Amino acid sequence: MSFESGGPTLPRDTHIDTRMFSNEPLLLRMDLATHAFYRKLENPQDKKVLEIASHVANVSVLLRQATKKELKRYGQPGEQEITRDVRMKYQARQDQVTQPGTFDMQWGLKWLLSFVILLESPVFGTAGAERMVVIAEQWMKALADAGIHEVADQMSELQSILRTARDELPASCALAEQLPGKFSSACSLLFAGQLRDAYVNMYKPKWVVAEETLNSQARGECLSEMSLDEARQLVDDIVPLDAVCISSCPLDIRIDSVGAAGAEDASGLQQYVPVLVRIFDRQKMADREDKEPILLRFGYESLEFLRPGFIIEATLHTLSNGCHYIDAVTMVWPSYSPLDYVELY
């Protein structure tokens, strides 16, 4: 490298990737690009999905920081004052948003495709969750195509999150509807847990309790109905009926691995799917190293929805024979959910 009065001179064949950075606030650029994408959507439901998604990103397709009249004059020749005022409005809002932290597109997408769908807007259901992933993917592409480098530079990582969400989000919704499953429900009824506490009146004569049938609609679970005799059959050869519950605790548990379904029993029905789980510490976003893996038994109907990495909020019970089961399932989170930002229960 040679030096001249003007400073170091680069070889002529050096290729430098230069980029012009905008002096517009990120929120303004996102707002304009998002609104342009919004106007292209023809399906009213898709527009509603984008309204929710953009609100999470502190961008609004309906109530923006500047008026429609201001934005129409924004950036036009002779409109320097309007242009400056619009930028100041968005910069003030951006400073307010970033005061506790910074923009993180990847974290925001994970939040949108987990907490927003499952907790803040649960009315979506499985079909709505699937559509949200589709709209989010189209939206990210629209932002990148609009020259927003904060998105374009991370498209590979954002697309990886979207691919995972396309599989895991609908599966987590479906699994949440099925859990705790027949085996755990039977244990919950027979030994200790939500069903026993709610539906077994210990002051009734034993012959009355034995003949009672539990109503699934009252429980809000997917089981059609279960009597005490049916519950005993479901745990037969796995748990002795004289077993007692020695511990119960609400926990986060992470699916570590999913085994294959067992052979058919005498009635031709599939046996339970063995699932290894670990106790999960959401503050550290890691498994508890001081706890061994735990074996749970889920129904064969849940096999297609079980994914390693799913986090299940539930009460974990341990019986005197070492068997474990769950009940009081409140949520099934996809593996990418940023759980360290929300406390358990």
DRENKE-26801 format. One record per residue (C-alpha): x, y, z. Coordinates in Angstrom, 3 decimals, padded with zeros to 6 digits, always signed. Layout:
# residues N
ATOM         X         Y         Z
ATOM         X         Y         Z
...
This chain:
# residues 345
ATOM         X         Y         Z
ATOM  +000.000  +000.000  +000.000
ATOM  +001.425  +003.402  -000.993
ATOM  +000.801  +006.664  +000.824
ATOM  +000.258  +010.043  -000.793
ATOM  -000.761  +013.445  +000.542
ATOM  -004.405  +012.487  +000.371
ATOM  -003.957  +009.442  +002.601
ATOM  -003.756  +005.717  +001.825
ATOM  -004.583  +004.681  -001.736
ATOM  -006.460  +001.421  -002.297
ATOM  -005.561  -000.810  -005.231
ATOM  -007.678  -000.084  -008.302
ATOM  -009.185  -003.591  -008.400
ATOM  -010.476  -003.361  -004.815
ATOM  -014.253  -003.758  -004.679
ATOM  -015.893  -001.892  -001.814
ATOM  -019.510  -002.577  -000.923
ATOM  -020.821  +000.886  -000.135
ATOM  -024.276  +001.629  +001.211
ATOM  -026.181  +004.843  +001.588
ATOM  -027.708  +004.999  +005.056
ATOM  -030.922  +006.951  +005.438
ATOM  -031.188  +009.699  +008.032
ATOM  -034.867  +008.853  +008.515
ATOM  -035.877  +007.163  +011.791
ATOM  -036.303  +003.397  +011.507
ATOM  -039.923  +003.615  +012.680
ATOM  -040.728  +006.048  +009.877
ATOM  -039.176  +003.836  +007.211
ATOM  -040.936  +000.769  +008.603
ATOM  -044.229  +002.657  +008.831
ATOM  -044.121  +003.796  +005.212
ATOM  -043.080  +000.385  +003.881
ATOM  -045.619  -001.435  +006.055
ATOM  -048.445  +000.831  +004.958
ATOM  -047.533  +000.272  +001.297
ATOM  -047.641  -003.497  +001.892
ATOM  -050.919  -003.158  +003.797
ATOM  -052.577  -001.387  +000.862
ATOM  -051.687  -004.291  -001.449
ATOM  -053.472  -006.853  +000.737
ATOM  -056.927  -007.671  -000.630
ATOM  -058.218  -010.063  +002.043
ATOM  -059.773  -008.177  +005.017
ATOM  -058.655  -010.927  +007.394
ATOM  -055.075  -010.622  +006.172
ATOM  -055.258  -006.895  +006.801
ATOM  -056.456  -007.566  +010.347
ATOM  -053.543  -009.960  +010.893
ATOM  -051.068  -007.318  +009.705
ATOM  -052.664  -004.681  +011.933
ATOM  -051.923  -006.878  +014.964
ATOM  -048.420  -007.751  +013.772
ATOM  -047.449  -004.163  +012.995
ATOM  -048.802  -002.922  +016.318
ATOM  -046.447  -005.313  +018.094
ATOM  -043.574  -003.770  +016.116
ATOM  -044.611  -000.271  +017.241
ATOM  -045.646  +000.459  +013.664
ATOM  -049.258  +001.257  +012.876
ATOM  -051.028  +000.919  +009.549
ATOM  -054.044  +002.774  +010.931
ATOM  -052.904  +005.360  +013.503
ATOM  -049.491  +006.606  +012.472
ATOM  -047.324  +009.256  +014.140
ATOM  -047.927  +011.714  +011.304
ATOM  -051.219  +012.632  +009.639
ATOM  -052.112  +011.447  +006.163
ATOM  -051.794  +015.029  +004.908
ATOM  -048.312  +015.372  +006.388
ATOM  -047.139  +012.097  +004.882
ATOM  -048.523  +013.078  +001.485
ATOM  -046.340  +016.210  +001.546
ATOM  -043.407  +014.425  +003.176
ATOM  -040.196  +014.566  +001.161
ATOM  -041.694  +016.672  -001.588
ATOM  -039.808  +019.680  -003.044
ATOM  -040.474  +022.809  -001.011
ATOM  -041.845  +020.841  +001.941
ATOM  -038.703  +020.872  +004.054
ATOM  -040.550  +022.051  +007.166
ATOM  -043.196  +019.334  +006.931
ATOM  -040.493  +016.755  +006.249
ATOM  -038.526  +017.883  +009.296
ATOM  -041.618  +017.842  +011.528
ATOM  -042.547  +014.320  +010.449
ATOM  -039.052  +013.049  +011.168
ATOM  -039.053  +014.724  +014.571
ATOM  -042.362  +013.060  +015.478
ATOM  -041.075  +009.625  +014.530
ATOM  -037.714  +010.201  +016.177
ATOM  -039.426  +011.186  +019.425
ATOM  -041.495  +008.019  +019.322
ATOM  -038.447  +005.927  +018.449
ATOM  -036.471  +007.395  +021.345
ATOM  -039.339  +006.552  +023.673
ATOM  -039.528  +002.966  +022.414
ATOM  -035.785  +002.369  +022.575
ATOM  -035.276  +003.994  +025.975
ATOM  -035.315  +000.637  +027.851
ATOM  -033.364  -001.188  +025.143
ATOM  -032.926  -001.383  +021.413
ATOM  -034.633  -002.719  +018.313
ATOM  -034.182  -006.457  +017.883
ATOM  -035.924  -007.752  +014.777
ATOM  -035.277  -011.406  +015.553
ATOM  -036.529  -011.174  +019.140
ATOM  -039.572  -009.223  +017.952
ATOM  -040.461  -011.868  +015.377
ATOM  -040.148  -014.621  +018.001
ATOM  -042.367  -012.612  +020.353
ATOM  -044.954  -012.068  +017.617
ATOM  -045.067  -015.739  +016.633
ATOM  -045.361  -017.017  +020.187
ATOM  -046.655  -014.659  +022.887
ATOM  -048.818  -012.469  +020.664
ATOM  -050.552  -015.425  +019.038
ATOM  -050.771  -017.769  +022.014
ATOM  -051.264  -015.347  +024.899
ATOM  -052.283  -011.876  +023.765
ATOM  -054.457  -012.887  +020.786
ATOM  -055.483  -016.509  +021.487
ATOM  -058.675  -016.124  +019.412
ATOM  -056.604  -016.867  +016.320
ATOM  -056.661  -020.620  +016.771
ATOM  -054.512  -022.979  +014.734
ATOM  -055.644  -021.713  +011.319
ATOM  -055.122  -018.092  +012.324
ATOM  -051.676  -018.877  +013.692
ATOM  -050.700  -020.461  +010.392
ATOM  -051.912  -017.391  +008.521
ATOM  -049.964  -015.079  +010.800
ATOM  -046.744  -016.880  +009.843
ATOM  -047.573  -016.435  +006.149
ATOM  -048.333  -012.713  +006.524
ATOM  -045.241  -012.185  +008.693
ATOM  -043.084  -013.785  +006.007
ATOM  -044.572  -011.583  +003.293
ATOM  -044.193  -008.534  +005.522
ATOM  -040.509  -009.160  +006.241
ATOM  -039.861  -009.530  +002.500
ATOM  -041.737  -006.286  +001.804
ATOM  -039.609  -004.432  +004.352
ATOM  -036.390  -005.840  +002.904
ATOM  -037.497  -005.014  -000.653
ATOM  -038.221  -001.451  +000.491
ATOM  -034.526  -001.036  +001.336
ATOM  -034.774  -001.258  +005.121
ATOM  -031.296  -002.646  +005.746
ATOM  -032.041  -003.460  +009.418
ATOM  -034.364  -006.159  +008.061
ATOM  -032.538  -007.038  +004.836
ATOM  -029.274  -007.703  +006.693
ATOM  -031.020  -010.285  +008.916
ATOM  -033.229  -011.989  +006.347
ATOM  -031.393  -015.302  +006.647
ATOM  -031.955  -015.407  +010.425
ATOM  -035.534  -014.124  +010.121
ATOM  -036.359  -016.762  +007.508
ATOM  -034.955  -019.447  +009.800
ATOM  -037.321  -018.308  +012.570
ATOM  -040.236  -018.289  +010.123
ATOM  -039.456  -021.817  +008.915
ATOM  -039.424  -023.082  +012.488
ATOM  -042.631  -021.224  +013.320
ATOM  -044.360  -022.622  +010.242
ATOM  -043.967  -026.081  +011.765
ATOM  -043.974  -025.458  +015.509
ATOM  -046.669  -022.820  +016.014
ATOM  -049.598  -024.896  +014.659
ATOM  -048.196  -028.009  +016.358
ATOM  -047.979  -026.260  +019.738
ATOM  -051.569  -025.029  +019.375
ATOM  -052.811  -028.539  +018.553
ATOM  -050.794  -030.164  +021.344
ATOM  -052.112  -027.678  +023.913
ATOM  -055.656  -028.747  +023.030
ATOM  -054.827  -032.424  +023.668
ATOM  -052.817  -032.224  +026.870
ATOM  -052.597  -033.499  +029.540
ATOM  -053.813  -036.619  +027.707
ATOM  -055.613  -039.724  +028.884
ATOM  -052.864  -041.262  +031.011
ATOM  -052.124  -038.075  +032.941
ATOM  -055.839  -037.341  +033.313
ATOM  -056.427  -040.822  +034.682
ATOM  -053.623  -040.333  +037.224
ATOM  -054.946  -036.871  +038.077
ATOM  -058.324  -038.430  +038.856
ATOM  -057.070  -041.471  +040.752
ATOM  -054.146  -040.176  +042.805
ATOM  -053.807  -036.392  +043.028
ATOM  -054.355  -033.336  +040.900
ATOM  -056.839  -031.057  +039.257
ATOM  -059.442  -033.700  +038.432
ATOM  -059.396  -035.425  +041.803
ATOM  -059.694  -032.118  +043.640
ATOM  -062.572  -030.950  +041.473
ATOM  -064.620  -034.074  +040.968
ATOM  -064.063  -036.585  +043.757
ATOM  -066.091  -035.717  +046.839
ATOM  -064.551  -037.796  +049.591
ATOM  -067.677  -037.399  +051.717
ATOM  -069.819  -039.319  +049.222
ATOM  -070.277  -043.072  +049.656
ATOM  -067.690  -045.050  +047.674
ATOM  -070.339  -046.757  +045.551
ATOM  -071.605  -043.331  +044.395
ATOM  -068.121  -042.081  +043.494
ATOM  -067.332  -045.295  +041.634
ATOM  -070.345  -044.911  +039.337
ATOM  -069.926  -041.219  +038.581
ATOM  -068.779  -040.168  +035.111
ATOM  -066.806  -037.000  +034.570
ATOM  -068.185  -034.490  +032.084
ATOM  -065.503  -033.255  +029.663
ATOM  -067.281  -029.994  +028.898
ATOM  -067.133  -028.998  +032.558
ATOM  -063.416  -029.848  +032.652
ATOM  -062.673  -028.055  +029.420
ATOM  -060.497  -030.950  +028.228
ATOM  -060.482  -032.971  +025.063
ATOM  -061.471  -036.235  +026.733
ATOM  -065.035  -037.304  +026.007
ATOM  -065.676  -038.838  +029.420
ATOM  -063.878  -040.935  +031.987
ATOM  -065.136  -042.974  +034.893
ATOM  -062.998  -044.149  +037.780
ATOM  -063.052  -047.673  +036.376
ATOM  -061.829  -046.434  +032.987
ATOM  -059.100  -044.445  +034.708
ATOM  -057.914  -047.599  +036.486
ATOM  -057.742  -049.433  +033.161
ATOM  -055.690  -046.639  +031.610
ATOM  -052.969  -046.925  +034.282
ATOM  -053.122  -050.732  +034.561
ATOM  -049.681  -052.439  +034.589
ATOM  -048.003  -049.013  +034.929
ATOM  -049.087  -047.664  +038.309
ATOM  -050.324  -049.757  +041.275
ATOM  -053.674  -048.490  +042.512
ATOM  -052.308  -048.139  +046.040
ATOM  -049.657  -045.642  +044.894
ATOM  -049.688  -042.194  +046.450
ATOM  -048.564  -038.812  +045.164
ATOM  -045.388  -037.684  +046.928
ATOM  -044.868  -034.313  +045.208
ATOM  -046.705  -031.787  +043.028
ATOM  -045.232  -028.582  +041.629
ATOM  -046.048  -026.119  +038.813
ATOM  -043.071  -026.079  +036.444
ATOM  -041.785  -025.392  +032.973
ATOM  -040.816  -028.676  +031.352
ATOM  -038.999  -028.958  +028.034
ATOM  -039.516  -031.873  +025.679
ATOM  -036.066  -033.429  +025.289
ATOM  -036.861  -036.410  +023.058
ATOM  -039.875  -038.277  +021.732
ATOM  -039.870  -042.070  +021.537
ATOM  -041.714  -044.244  +019.074
ATOM  -045.244  -045.416  +019.807
ATOM  -045.470  -048.789  +021.461
ATOM  -047.002  -051.921  +019.994
ATOM  -050.758  -052.363  +019.932
ATOM  -052.360  -053.800  +023.030
ATOM  -054.970  -056.552  +023.132
ATOM  -057.735  -054.148  +022.131
ATOM  -055.842  -053.017  +019.034
ATOM  -055.144  -049.545  +020.434
ATOM  -051.717  -047.914  +020.368
ATOM  -049.914  -047.753  +023.673
ATOM  -048.543  -044.509  +025.066
ATOM  -045.728  -042.565  +023.454
ATOM  -042.744  -042.248  +025.841
ATOM  -041.525  -038.660  +026.068
ATOM  -038.421  -037.574  +027.970
ATOM  -038.682  -034.078  +029.448
ATOM  -036.390  -031.899  +031.517
ATOM  -037.207  -029.192  +034.039
ATOM  -036.555  -025.853  +032.365
ATOM  -035.293  -022.627  +033.958
ATOM  -036.765  -019.792  +031.901
ATOM  -034.626  -017.153  +033.592
ATOM  -031.488  -018.863  +032.305
ATOM  -033.207  -020.256  +029.194
ATOM  -031.620  -023.617  +029.926
ATOM  -032.446  -026.987  +031.457
ATOM  -031.910  -027.495  +035.172
ATOM  -028.582  -029.318  +035.366
ATOM  -029.338  -030.613  +038.855
ATOM  -032.434  -032.504  +037.657
ATOM  -032.494  -035.795  +035.778
ATOM  -034.686  -036.366  +032.683
ATOM  -038.267  -037.365  +033.457
ATOM  -040.382  -039.902  +031.579
ATOM  -043.939  -038.893  +030.681
ATOM  -046.534  -040.865  +028.736
ATOM  -048.597  -039.126  +026.069
ATOM  -051.320  -040.535  +023.871
ATOM  -050.506  -041.789  +020.395
ATOM  -052.792  -039.100  +018.954
ATOM  -050.306  -036.478  +020.160
ATOM  -047.303  -038.007  +018.374
ATOM  -047.550  -035.845  +015.237
ATOM  -047.573  -032.644  +017.335
ATOM  -044.750  -033.428  +019.771
ATOM  -041.556  -031.487  +019.058
ATOM  -038.249  -031.562  +020.984
ATOM  -037.756  -028.103  +022.455
ATOM  -041.408  -027.398  +023.213
ATOM  -041.886  -025.871  +026.661
ATOM  -044.970  -027.036  +028.574
ATOM  -046.324  -025.051  +031.513
ATOM  -047.982  -027.593  +033.787
ATOM  -048.108  -029.106  +037.250
ATOM  -045.785  -032.089  +037.501
ATOM  -046.778  -034.900  +039.869
ATOM  -044.567  -037.725  +041.165
ATOM  -046.001  -040.998  +042.504
ATOM  -044.492  -043.295  +045.109
ATOM  -043.567  -045.860  +042.420
ATOM  -041.497  -043.230  +040.559
ATOM  -044.066  -042.582  +037.835
ATOM  -044.674  -038.970  +036.690
ATOM  -047.658  -037.265  +035.104
ATOM  -048.889  -033.741  +034.421
ATOM  -052.106  -031.774  +034.662
ATOM  -053.227  -028.131  +034.874
ATOM  -051.513  -027.450  +031.525
ATOM  -051.649  -023.696  +030.919
ATOM  -049.525  -023.332  +027.775
ATOM  -047.359  -025.119  +025.229
ATOM  -044.648  -022.787  +023.914
ATOM  -042.694  -023.234  +020.662
ATOM  -038.965  -023.794  +021.114
ATOM  -038.074  -020.285  +019.912
ATOM  -040.254  -018.387  +022.411
ATOM  -038.263  -015.782  +024.420
ATOM  -039.470  -017.095  +027.766
ATOM  -036.832  -015.308  +029.833
ATOM  -038.870  -012.116  +029.491
ATOM  -042.031  -013.472  +031.122
ATOM  -042.363  -014.992  +034.582
ATOM  -044.006  -018.364  +035.092
ATOM  -047.626  -018.015  +036.227
